[in-house]
Amino acid sequence: MRYSVLVAMGDAGRALYIESLLQKQTAFHLGLNVLADPYKLLENCREVLPDLLIVSPDVVSDPMVPVLREVLGSEDLRIVSYCTTLAEAELSKNFDGKILSTDGESEVSNKLESVLEVDGSTTEEMVLTPREQEVVVAVVKGLTNKEIAEKFFLSTHTIITHRRNIARKLNIHSPSGLTIYAIMNKLVTLEDVKDHI
């Protein structure tokens, strides 16, 4: 299984170091963003729907972690702190994990796998639920998260969680990829989506 990872660092050097470590790992599909602005971080999280967010404490402080999860509506999102000092590591209590700047490649890999609980998941977990299939069809037809939520009488946060689960299960992170998946799996016909392609 491949995981979507978003890296948000105030310092481009730190972000490039994390990128180089993750590119060597086959379990991670990397979406690299060098961000110092928390508002852009929220936008990118909503767009990318990452399984794992790696941040420096200058972008997301420890007290912001529960707030960030609540705003994004995702208890499943794993947030890891990249610490360059022991003081940063000591102050990172709300994070799911910590990477130290002194950690080697295998240590980083082990920590991230532990945070994500990588255990060779079964193919059963990769099957979409009926609700997830409905969400795929709605996305392919061009509906926004808010419109999908209204259609199914659910909250926008629930739709975002469904989309994150779909992206994780299928390893598809774009509406165009979902369109191809939906057509190939006969969830929609080409006629259904021709106005949205």
C-alpha atoms as a printed R data frame, in Angstrom:
    type eleno elety resid chain resno       x      y       z
1   ATOM     1    CA   MET     A     1   0.000  0.000   0.000
2   ATOM     2    CA   ARG     A     2   1.222  3.494  -0.780
3   ATOM     3    CA   TYR     A     3   0.499  6.413   1.487
4   ATOM     4    CA   SER     A     4   0.046 10.021   0.517
5   ATOM     5    CA   VAL     A     5   2.456 12.230   2.440
6   ATOM     6    CA   LEU     A     6   2.396 16.015   2.701
7   ATOM     7    CA   VAL     A     7   5.512 17.769   3.987
8   ATOM     8    CA   ALA     A     8   5.096 21.282   5.392
9   ATOM     9    CA   MET     A     9   8.285 22.987   6.494
10  ATOM    10    CA   GLY     A    10   9.150 26.625   6.927
11  ATOM    11    CA   ASP     A    11  12.662 25.810   5.714
12  ATOM    12    CA   ALA     A    12  13.180 24.452   2.180
13  ATOM    13    CA   GLY     A    13  16.344 22.598   3.244
14  ATOM    14    CA   ARG     A    14  14.460 20.536   5.824
15  ATOM    15    CA   ALA     A    15  11.717 19.739   3.308
16  ATOM    16    CA   LEU     A    16  14.215 18.583   0.679
17  ATOM    17    CA   TYR     A    17  15.940 16.350   3.236
18  ATOM    18    CA   ILE     A    18  12.613 14.703   4.145
19  ATOM    19    CA   GLU     A    19  11.762 14.354   0.439
20  ATOM    20    CA   SER     A    20  15.054 12.583  -0.267
21  ATOM    21    CA   LEU     A    21  14.429 10.152   2.603
22  ATOM    22    CA   LEU     A    22  10.854  9.411   1.525
23  ATOM    23    CA   GLN     A    23  11.704  8.914  -2.146
24  ATOM    24    CA   LYS     A    24  13.783  5.902  -1.126
25  ATOM    25    CA   GLN     A    25  10.755  4.332   0.564
26  ATOM    26    CA   THR     A    26   8.388  2.404  -1.716
27  ATOM    27    CA   ALA     A    27   5.482  2.649   0.745
28  ATOM    28    CA   PHE     A    28   5.194  6.421   0.412
29  ATOM    29    CA   HIS     A    29   3.666  8.440  -2.404
30  ATOM    30    CA   LEU     A    30   5.105 11.875  -1.768
31  ATOM    31    CA   GLY     A    31   3.250 15.129  -2.211
32  ATOM    32    CA   LEU     A    32   5.917 17.674  -1.296
33  ATOM    33    CA   ASN     A    33   4.905 21.178  -0.348
34  ATOM    34    CA   VAL     A    34   7.183 23.686   1.305
35  ATOM    35    CA   LEU     A    35   4.763 25.720   3.358
36  ATOM    36    CA   ALA     A    36   5.153 28.154   6.197
37  ATOM    37    CA   ASP     A    37   1.614 29.527   6.052
38  ATOM    38    CA   PRO     A    38  -0.932 27.480   8.090
39  ATOM    39    CA   TYR     A    39  -3.779 28.709   5.866
40  ATOM    40    CA   LYS     A    40  -2.106 27.254   2.766
41  ATOM    41    CA   LEU     A    41  -1.476 24.108   4.781
42  ATOM    42    CA   LEU     A    42  -5.228 23.691   5.329
43  ATOM    43    CA   GLU     A    43  -5.936 24.229   1.622
44  ATOM    44    CA   ASN     A    44  -3.304 21.684   0.611
45  ATOM    45    CA   CYS     A    45  -4.502 19.129   3.163
46  ATOM    46    CA   ARG     A    46  -8.044 19.424   1.839
47  ATOM    47    CA   GLU     A    47  -6.794 19.062  -1.734
48  ATOM    48    CA   VAL     A    48  -4.239 16.265  -1.264
49  ATOM    49    CA   LEU     A    49  -6.077 14.374   1.526
50  ATOM    50    CA   PRO     A    50  -2.817 13.008   2.937
51  ATOM    51    CA   ASP     A    51  -2.538  9.972   5.188
52  ATOM    52    CA   LEU     A    52   0.535 11.498   6.807
53  ATOM    53    CA   LEU     A    53   1.505 15.102   7.440
54  ATOM    54    CA   ILE     A    54   5.133 15.849   8.342
55  ATOM    55    CA   VAL     A    55   5.574 19.338   9.756
56  ATOM    56    CA   SER     A    56   8.151 21.419  11.516
57  ATOM    57    CA   PRO     A    57   7.055 22.938  14.838
58  ATOM    58    CA   ASP     A    58   7.399 26.438  13.349
59  ATOM    59    CA   VAL     A    59   4.548 25.604  10.918
60  ATOM    60    CA   VAL     A    60   2.315 23.589  13.279
61  ATOM    61    CA   SER     A    61   2.944 23.982  16.990
62  ATOM    62    CA   ASP     A    62   2.050 21.227  19.439
63  ATOM    63    CA   PRO     A    63  -1.184 22.898  20.711
64  ATOM    64    CA   MET     A    64  -2.349 23.303  17.078
65  ATOM    65    CA   VAL     A    65  -2.332 19.549  16.349
66  ATOM    66    CA   PRO     A    66  -5.789 18.691  17.830
67  ATOM    67    CA   VAL     A    67  -7.242 21.879  16.335
68  ATOM    68    CA   LEU     A    68  -5.848 20.992  12.902
69  ATOM    69    CA   ARG     A    69  -7.406 17.514  13.085
70  ATOM    70    CA   GLU     A    70 -10.754 18.989  14.114
71  ATOM    71    CA   VAL     A    71 -10.736 21.623  11.361
72  ATOM    72    CA   LEU     A    72  -9.852 18.997   8.746
73  ATOM    73    CA   GLY     A    73 -12.420 16.601  10.171
74  ATOM    74    CA   SER     A    74 -10.016 13.704  10.254
75  ATOM    75    CA   GLU     A    75  -9.044 11.622  13.226
76  ATOM    76    CA   ASP     A    76  -7.234  9.257  10.811
77  ATOM    77    CA   LEU     A    77  -4.686 11.846   9.664
78  ATOM    78    CA   ARG     A    78  -1.293 11.115  11.209
79  ATOM    79    CA   ILE     A    79   0.813 14.164  12.044
80  ATOM    80    CA   VAL     A    80   4.550 13.840  12.652
81  ATOM    81    CA   SER     A    81   6.886 16.557  13.912
82  ATOM    82    CA   TYR     A    82  10.326 17.038  12.338
83  ATOM    83    CA   CYS     A    83  12.486 18.327  15.194
84  ATOM    84    CA   THR     A    84  15.932 19.879  14.897
85  ATOM    85    CA   THR     A    85  16.426 20.378  18.633
86  ATOM    86    CA   LEU     A    86  15.731 18.312  21.739
87  ATOM    87    CA   ALA     A    87  13.569 21.164  23.054
88  ATOM    88    CA   GLU     A    88  11.301 20.845  19.980
89  ATOM    89    CA   ALA     A    89  11.105 17.084  20.521
90  ATOM    90    CA   GLU     A    90  10.190 17.527  24.212
91  ATOM    91    CA   LEU     A    91   7.428 19.986  23.295
92  ATOM    92    CA   SER     A    92   5.906 17.667  20.667
93  ATOM    93    CA   LYS     A    93   3.421 15.765  22.829
94  ATOM    94    CA   ASN     A    94   0.276 15.928  20.650
95  ATOM    95    CA   PHE     A    95   1.995 14.638  17.513
96  ATOM    96    CA   ASP     A    96   1.639 10.987  16.463
97  ATOM    97    CA   GLY     A    97   5.389 10.730  16.099
98  ATOM    98    CA   LYS     A    98   8.654 12.640  16.004
99  ATOM    99    CA   ILE     A    99  11.495 12.555  13.541
100 ATOM   100    CA   LEU     A   100  14.760 13.972  14.819
101 ATOM   101    CA   SER     A   101  17.205 15.672  12.470
102 ATOM   102    CA   THR     A   102  19.811 13.202  13.733
103 ATOM   103    CA   ASP     A   103  17.737 10.143  12.706
104 ATOM   104    CA   GLY     A   104  19.136  8.020   9.907
105 ATOM   105    CA   GLU     A   105  17.243  6.705   6.904
106 ATOM   106    CA   SER     A   106  16.179  3.415   8.517
107 ATOM   107    CA   GLU     A   107  15.130  5.160  11.748
108 ATOM   108    CA   VAL     A   108  12.913  7.585   9.811
109 ATOM   109    CA   SER     A   109  11.394  4.713   7.833
110 ATOM   110    CA   ASN     A   110  10.713  2.670  10.993
111 ATOM   111    CA   LYS     A   111   9.147  5.633  12.784
112 ATOM   112    CA   LEU     A   112   6.849  6.472   9.860
113 ATOM   113    CA   GLU     A   113   5.818  2.846   9.390
114 ATOM   114    CA   SER     A   114   5.069  2.642  13.095
115 ATOM   115    CA   VAL     A   115   2.963  5.812  12.967
116 ATOM   116    CA   LEU     A   116   1.063  4.500   9.937
117 ATOM   117    CA   GLU     A   117   0.909  0.989  11.419
118 ATOM   118    CA   VAL     A   118   2.140 -0.542   8.165
119 ATOM   119    CA   ASP     A   119   1.436 -4.239   8.419
120 ATOM   120    CA   GLY     A   120   0.849 -5.606   4.920
121 ATOM   121    CA   SER     A   121  -2.876 -4.875   4.788
122 ATOM   122    CA   THR     A   122  -5.220 -7.333   3.135
123 ATOM   123    CA   THR     A   123  -6.863 -6.784  -0.229
124 ATOM   124    CA   GLU     A   124 -10.218 -6.805   1.569
125 ATOM   125    CA   GLU     A   125  -9.351 -3.380   2.964
126 ATOM   126    CA   MET     A   126  -8.862 -2.145  -0.602
127 ATOM   127    CA   VAL     A   127 -12.496 -2.756  -1.622
128 ATOM   128    CA   LEU     A   128 -14.654  0.368  -1.662
129 ATOM   129    CA   THR     A   129 -17.791  0.404   0.459
130 ATOM   130    CA   PRO     A   130 -21.104  1.207  -1.277
131 ATOM   131    CA   ARG     A   131 -21.000  4.737   0.207
132 ATOM   132    CA   GLU     A   132 -17.428  5.247  -1.043
133 ATOM   133    CA   GLN     A   133 -18.547  4.146  -4.521
134 ATOM   134    CA   GLU     A   134 -21.358  6.734  -4.370
135 ATOM   135    CA   VAL     A   135 -18.832  9.401  -3.385
136 ATOM   136    CA   VAL     A   136 -16.567  8.416  -6.304
137 ATOM   137    CA   VAL     A   137 -19.497  8.768  -8.716
138 ATOM   138    CA   ALA     A   138 -20.369 12.183  -7.268
139 ATOM   139    CA   VAL     A   139 -16.747 13.394  -7.531
140 ATOM   140    CA   VAL     A   140 -16.519 12.136 -11.108
141 ATOM   141    CA   LYS     A   141 -19.720 14.028 -11.949
142 ATOM   142    CA   GLY     A   142 -18.066 17.222 -10.764
143 ATOM   143    CA   LEU     A   143 -19.774 17.772  -7.408
144 ATOM   144    CA   THR     A   144 -17.893 19.620  -4.673
145 ATOM   145    CA   ASN     A   145 -17.453 18.165  -1.178
146 ATOM   146    CA   LYS     A   146 -20.223 20.455   0.075
147 ATOM   147    CA   GLU     A   147 -22.611 19.398  -2.723
148 ATOM   148    CA   ILE     A   148 -21.864 15.714  -2.085
149 ATOM   149    CA   ALA     A   149 -22.506 16.214   1.646
150 ATOM   150    CA   GLU     A   150 -25.869 17.861   0.922
151 ATOM   151    CA   LYS     A   151 -26.835 15.122  -1.551
152 ATOM   152    CA   PHE     A   152 -26.225 12.323   0.981
153 ATOM   153    CA   PHE     A   153 -27.282 14.305   4.082
154 ATOM   154    CA   LEU     A   154 -23.810 14.013   5.592
155 ATOM   155    CA   SER     A   155 -21.326 16.533   6.927
156 ATOM   156    CA   THR     A   156 -18.555 17.905   4.733
157 ATOM   157    CA   HIS     A   157 -16.053 16.385   7.200
158 ATOM   158    CA   THR     A   158 -17.540 12.929   6.591
159 ATOM   159    CA   ILE     A   159 -17.191 13.374   2.823
160 ATOM   160    CA   ILE     A   160 -13.564 14.464   3.249
161 ATOM   161    CA   THR     A   161 -12.923 11.331   5.328
162 ATOM   162    CA   HIS     A   162 -14.559  9.165   2.633
163 ATOM   163    CA   ARG     A   163 -12.385 10.813  -0.018
164 ATOM   164    CA   ARG     A   164  -9.241 10.260   2.048
165 ATOM   165    CA   ASN     A   165 -10.156  6.574   2.488
166 ATOM   166    CA   ILE     A   166 -10.853  6.237  -1.250
167 ATOM   167    CA   ALA     A   167  -7.494  7.826  -2.100
168 ATOM   168    CA   ARG     A   168  -5.707  5.504   0.343
169 ATOM   169    CA   LYS     A   169  -7.454  2.358  -0.867
170 ATOM   170    CA   LEU     A   170  -7.087  3.032  -4.588
171 ATOM   171    CA   ASN     A   171  -3.852  5.056  -4.506
172 ATOM   172    CA   ILE     A   172  -5.630  7.578  -6.737
173 ATOM   173    CA   HIS     A   173  -5.232 11.197  -5.695
174 ATOM   174    CA   SER     A   174  -6.946 13.179  -8.471
175 ATOM   175    CA   PRO     A   175 -10.482 13.537  -9.888
176 ATOM   176    CA   SER     A   176  -9.216 12.566 -13.356
177 ATOM   177    CA   GLY     A   177  -7.748  9.346 -11.939
178 ATOM   178    CA   LEU     A   178 -11.051  8.616 -10.198
179 ATOM   179    CA   THR     A   179 -12.870  9.211 -13.498
180 ATOM   180    CA   ILE     A   180 -10.780  6.559 -15.233
181 ATOM   181    CA   TYR     A   181 -11.290  4.181 -12.285
182 ATOM   182    CA   ALA     A   182 -15.076  4.774 -12.292
183 ATOM   183    CA   ILE     A   183 -15.403  4.164 -16.034
184 ATOM   184    CA   MET     A   184 -13.220  1.039 -15.971
185 ATOM   185    CA   ASN     A   185 -15.171 -0.388 -13.013
186 ATOM   186    CA   LYS     A   186 -18.547  0.483 -14.578
187 ATOM   187    CA   LEU     A   187 -19.572  2.891 -11.812
188 ATOM   188    CA   VAL     A   188 -20.343  5.452 -14.535
189 ATOM   189    CA   THR     A   189 -20.511  5.508 -18.305
190 ATOM   190    CA   LEU     A   190 -18.617  7.864 -20.569
191 ATOM   191    CA   GLU     A   191 -21.946  9.596 -21.260
192 ATOM   192    CA   ASP     A   192 -22.370 10.308 -17.530
193 ATOM   193    CA   VAL     A   193 -19.100 12.223 -17.318
194 ATOM   194    CA   LYS     A   194 -18.516 13.660 -20.798
195 ATOM   195    CA   ASP     A   195 -19.364 17.207 -19.606
196 ATOM   196    CA   HIS     A   196 -16.797 16.947 -16.781
197 ATOM   197    CA   ILE     A   197 -13.812 15.624 -18.716
